[in-house]
Amino acid sequence: MSQFHFDHLTPDFMLDALWHYGFDVASGLLPLNSYENRVYQFKDQDRKNWVVKFYRPERWSLPQLQEEHQFVAELVAAEIPVAQAVQRDGEYVLAYQSSYLAIYPSLGGRQFEADQDEQLLQTGALLGRLHQVAGSRSFAHRPAFSAEQMLKQSADLLLSSGFVPKALEQHFAAVLQQLQQKAGQLYRPECSIRLHGDCHPGNLLWVNEQVMLLDFDDCRMGPAVQDLWLLLHGDRVEQQMQLGLLLDEYEQFCDFAAKELALIEPLRAMRQVSYMAWLAQRWGDPAFIRHFPWFNSPEYWQQQLKVLDEQLKRCDEPPLSLMPQW
């Protein structure tokens, strides 16, 4: 991954790229909270607000990026509230020299509040409609949620990275192995559809009294429950109530297979391990060193051992149920 970094992404380069596509930047480029890609807000000469995303080089191929935007275009055509990039010459993914970028109107709005019943109900309806469209075809180029990739390959990367302290290495390897076996046995999805893939509250926005879904950068194939479980928080009773609210509206548009609830804990394990590998793989990026300084500390890895031990226990617990337990 020789070009996996953003060394070329100077202010002049970004301004030239925007000028090339007809955007005369009248303000500075305000960096927004994104680590995987580089995302900036700016005003044009008409004082209109825009957001530009420069994709991390060599992470996704051009066909994979185009597939993301084609999926979004299908959702917009179905009048589902999602953020869509502007087109230039019929393309959503814009090329400039060695970079790919996408440009979006800035939406405004308020932060999504996962503890608000009305917002959860609307999100359930949004995801039901999204999955109704998503099930009509498959991705040809995007990957699927895979225990092999997200557990085994991520674990191998971590153990060969040199980040795990020597004193913890043996214990860490043993826990990762147990988690691979347990979560790998549990993760047996019977149906995969196109997904947003990273539907947590930070990717939802409350705009004009409706929920809007942002950032399809992690879209891929997988079980429907992946787009639901990241919205659940609190203890088991609270999660049960939140799940009920989501599914009350979701099932107005799309059936939900209750057996997929057993996939939540293996999916959580996959996310935890792949997140650590994601940090390790990008540690050469100065933005990661600046924003995640704790990653290279013994205390972080000690804490992760506790997190993974807890996740092993969670994998043994009964899954959430669609019916209340009395």
C-alpha positions in Angstrom: 0.0 0.0 0.0 2.7 2.5 -1.1 0.2 5.3 -1.6 -2.1 4.5 1.4 -1.3 7.9 2.9 -2.3 11.5 2.2 1.2 13.0 1.8 0.1 14.5 -1.5 -3.0 16.2 -0.1 -1.7 19.8 0.3 -4.1 22.8 0.5 -3.1 23.8 -3.0 -3.8 20.3 -4.4 -7.3 20.3 -2.8 -8.1 23.8 -4.0 -6.9 22.9 -7.5 -9.1 19.7 -7.5 -12.2 21.7 -6.4 -11.4 24.4 -9.0 -11.1 21.7 -11.7 -14.7 20.7 -11.0 -16.1 24.2 -11.0 -15.9 25.1 -7.2 -14.4 28.4 -6.5 -13.6 28.2 -2.8 -14.3 31.5 -1.0 -13.5 30.3 2.5 -10.9 28.1 4.1 -11.2 24.3 4.1 -12.5 23.4 7.6 -11.5 19.8 8.5 -14.4 17.7 9.7 -14.3 14.7 12.0 -13.1 11.9 9.7 -10.0 9.7 10.0 -10.4 7.1 7.2 -10.8 9.8 4.6 -10.1 13.5 4.6 -13.3 15.5 4.7 -13.6 19.4 4.6 -16.4 21.9 4.6 -16.1 25.1 2.5 -18.1 28.0 1.1 -18.2 28.8 -2.6 -18.4 32.3 -4.2 -22.2 32.2 -3.7 -21.7 31.6 0.0 -23.2 28.1 -0.3 -21.8 25.4 2.0 -20.3 22.2 0.6 -18.5 19.2 1.9 -15.7 17.5 0.0 -14.4 14.0 0.8 -11.0 12.9 -0.5 -10.8 9.1 -0.4 -7.9 7.3 1.2 -5.7 6.1 -1.7 -5.8 2.4 -2.5 -8.4 1.5 0.1 -11.2 1.1 -2.4 -11.0 0.5 -6.1 -12.8 2.8 -8.5 -15.5 0.2 -9.2 -16.0 -0.2 -5.4 -16.4 3.5 -5.0 -18.8 3.8 -8.0 -20.8 0.9 -6.5 -21.2 2.9 -3.2 -22.6 5.9 -5.1 -24.8 3.8 -7.4 -26.4 2.3 -4.2 -27.0 5.8 -2.8 -28.5 6.9 -6.2 -31.0 4.0 -6.0 -32.0 5.0 -2.5 -32.5 8.7 -3.5 -34.6 7.5 -6.5 -36.8 5.7 -3.9 -37.1 8.9 -1.9 -35.1 7.6 1.0 -33.4 10.4 3.0 -29.7 9.8 2.4 -26.8 12.2 1.6 -25.9 12.1 -2.1 -22.9 13.6 -3.9 -23.2 16.0 -6.8 -22.4 14.7 -10.3 -19.9 16.1 -12.8 -20.1 14.7 -16.3 -22.4 12.0 -15.1 -20.0 10.8 -12.4 -20.4 10.9 -8.6 -16.8 9.7 -8.0 -14.5 12.5 -9.3 -10.9 11.8 -10.3 -8.1 14.4 -10.0 -4.6 13.3 -10.7 -4.0 10.4 -8.3 -7.0 11.1 -6.0 -10.7 10.3 -6.0 -13.1 12.7 -4.3 -16.8 13.3 -3.9 -18.6 16.6 -3.2 -21.8 17.0 -1.2 -24.1 19.9 -0.4 -23.7 20.6 3.3 -26.9 19.6 5.1 -26.9 21.3 8.5 -29.2 19.7 11.0 -28.8 18.4 14.5 -27.1 15.5 16.0 -29.1 12.3 16.1 -30.3 11.3 19.6 -30.5 7.5 20.0 -32.5 7.9 23.3 -35.4 9.7 21.5 -38.2 7.3 20.7 -39.4 9.4 17.7 -36.0 9.4 16.1 -35.6 5.6 16.7 -39.0 5.0 15.1 -38.1 7.1 12.1 -34.7 5.3 11.8 -36.5 1.9 11.8 -38.7 3.0 8.9 -35.7 4.4 7.1 -33.7 1.2 7.4 -36.7 -0.9 6.5 -37.1 1.1 3.3 -33.4 1.0 2.7 -33.2 -2.8 3.0 -36.2 -3.2 0.8 -34.2 -1.5 -2.0 -31.0 -3.1 -1.0 -32.4 -6.6 -1.4 -33.2 -6.1 -5.1 -29.6 -6.8 -6.2 -26.1 -7.6 -4.8 -22.8 -5.7 -4.8 -20.5 -7.0 -7.5 -17.3 -5.4 -6.2 -17.8 -4.5 -2.6 -16.8 -7.2 0.0 -19.0 -8.9 2.5 -18.9 -9.0 6.3 -16.6 -11.9 6.9 -15.3 -13.6 10.1 -12.3 -14.7 8.1 -11.3 -11.2 7.2 -12.5 -9.3 10.3 -11.3 -11.8 12.9 -8.6 -14.1 11.6 -6.9 -11.7 9.2 -7.2 -8.8 11.7 -5.8 -10.9 14.5 -2.9 -12.0 12.3 -2.2 -8.4 11.5 -2.3 -7.3 15.1 0.0 -10.1 16.3 2.6 -9.3 13.6 2.4 -5.5 14.0 4.7 -5.2 17.0 2.2 -3.0 18.8 1.1 -5.7 21.4 3.5 -5.5 24.4 5.7 -8.6 24.7 4.5 -9.2 28.2 0.9 -9.5 26.9 1.5 -11.1 23.6 0.8 -14.7 24.6 -2.3 -13.9 26.6 -3.6 -11.6 23.8 -3.0 -14.3 21.1 -4.9 -16.9 23.2 -7.9 -14.6 23.8 -8.0 -13.7 20.1 -7.9 -17.4 19.2 -10.8 -18.2 21.5 -12.8 -15.3 20.1 -12.1 -16.4 16.5 -13.4 -19.9 17.3 -16.4 -18.8 19.3 -17.6 -15.9 17.1 -16.7 -17.8 14.0 -19.0 -20.6 15.0 -21.8 -18.2 15.8 -21.5 -16.1 12.7 -23.5 -18.1 10.1 -25.7 -15.6 8.2 -28.3 -17.2 6.0 -29.0 -14.1 4.0 -26.8 -11.2 2.9 -28.0 -8.0 1.4 -26.4 -4.6 0.6 -25.9 -2.6 3.8 -24.9 0.8 5.0 -22.5 -1.2 7.1 -21.7 1.4 9.7 -25.1 2.7 10.9 -24.1 4.2 14.3 -25.6 7.5 15.7 -22.7 9.5 14.3 -23.8 8.7 10.8 -27.4 9.8 11.3 -28.5 13.4 11.2 -31.8 15.1 12.3 -32.6 17.4 9.4 -36.0 19.2 9.1 -37.6 16.9 11.6 -36.6 13.7 9.8 -33.7 11.3 10.1 -31.1 11.3 7.3 -28.4 8.7 6.8 -24.9 9.8 5.9 -21.6 8.3 4.7 -21.9 4.9 2.9 -18.1 4.5 2.8 -18.3 1.2 4.6 -21.2 -0.3 2.6 -20.9 -4.0 1.9 -22.9 -7.2 1.8 -24.1 -8.8 5.1 -27.0 -9.7 7.4 -29.7 -7.0 7.9 -29.1 -6.9 11.7 -25.7 -5.2 11.1 -27.5 -2.0 10.3 -29.6 -2.2 13.5 -27.4 -3.4 16.3 -25.0 -0.4 16.4 -28.0 1.8 17.4 -28.6 -0.3 20.6 -27.1 0.9 23.9 -27.5 0.5 27.6 -28.4 -2.7 29.5 -30.3 -5.7 28.1 -33.7 -4.3 29.0 -33.0 -0.9 27.3 -31.7 -2.6 24.2 -34.8 -4.8 24.0 -37.0 -1.7 24.1 -34.9 0.1 21.5 -34.9 -3.0 19.2 -38.7 -3.1 19.6 -39.1 0.5 18.5 -36.8 0.1 15.5 -38.5 -3.1 14.3 -42.0 -1.7 14.8 -41.4 0.6 11.9 -38.8 -1.5 10.1 -41.2 -4.4 9.5 -43.8 -2.1 7.9 -41.4 -2.2 4.9 -39.2 -5.3 5.3 -39.4 -8.6 7.1 -36.8 -9.2 9.8 -35.5 -12.7 10.6 -35.4 -13.1 14.4 -32.6 -15.7 14.1 -30.3 -12.8 13.0 -30.3 -11.5 16.6 -27.8 -14.4 17.3 -25.4 -12.6 15.0 -25.1 -9.5 17.1 -22.4 -10.6 19.4 -20.1 -12.2 16.8 -20.6 -9.0 14.7 -19.6 -7.0 17.8 -16.5 -9.2 18.2 -15.6 -8.7 14.5 -15.9 -5.0 14.9 -13.8 -4.8 18.0 -10.9 -6.8 16.5 -11.0 -5.2 13.1 -11.0 -1.8 14.8 -7.8 -2.5 16.5 -6.3 -3.8 13.2 -7.6 -0.7 11.5 -5.7 1.5 13.9 -2.5 -0.6 13.6 -2.6 -0.5 9.8 -3.0 3.3 9.7 -0.6 4.2 12.5 1.9 5.7 10.0 -0.7 8.4 9.2 0.2 11.5 11.4 -3.6 12.1 12.0 -3.8 8.7 13.7 -0.8 9.3 15.9 -2.2 12.7 16.9 -5.8 11.6 17.6 -5.1 8.1 19.0 -2.0 8.6 21.1 -3.1 5.9 23.6 -3.0 3.2 21.0 0.7 2.6 21.4 0.5 2.4 25.3 0.6 -0.8 27.4 -2.5 0.5 29.2 -4.5 0.4 26.0 -3.6 -3.2 25.3 -4.3 -4.2 28.9 -7.7 -2.7 28.6 -8.4 -4.4 25.2 -7.7 -7.8 26.9 -10.5 -7.0 29.3 -12.8 -5.9 26.5 -12.1 -9.2 24.6 -12.6 -11.3 27.7 -15.9 -9.6 28.3 -16.9 -10.2 24.6 -16.1 -13.9 25.0 -18.7 -14.0 27.9 -21.2 -12.1 25.8 -21.0 -14.6 23.0 -22.2 -17.3 25.5 -25.2 -15.3 26.6 -28.7 -15.8 25.0 -29.3 -13.4 22.2 -31.8 -10.6 22.4 -35.4 -11.7 21.8 -38.2 -10.1 19.8 -40.6 -11.2 22.6 -40.4 -9.8 26.2 -39.2 -12.4 28.7 -41.3 -12.6 31.8 
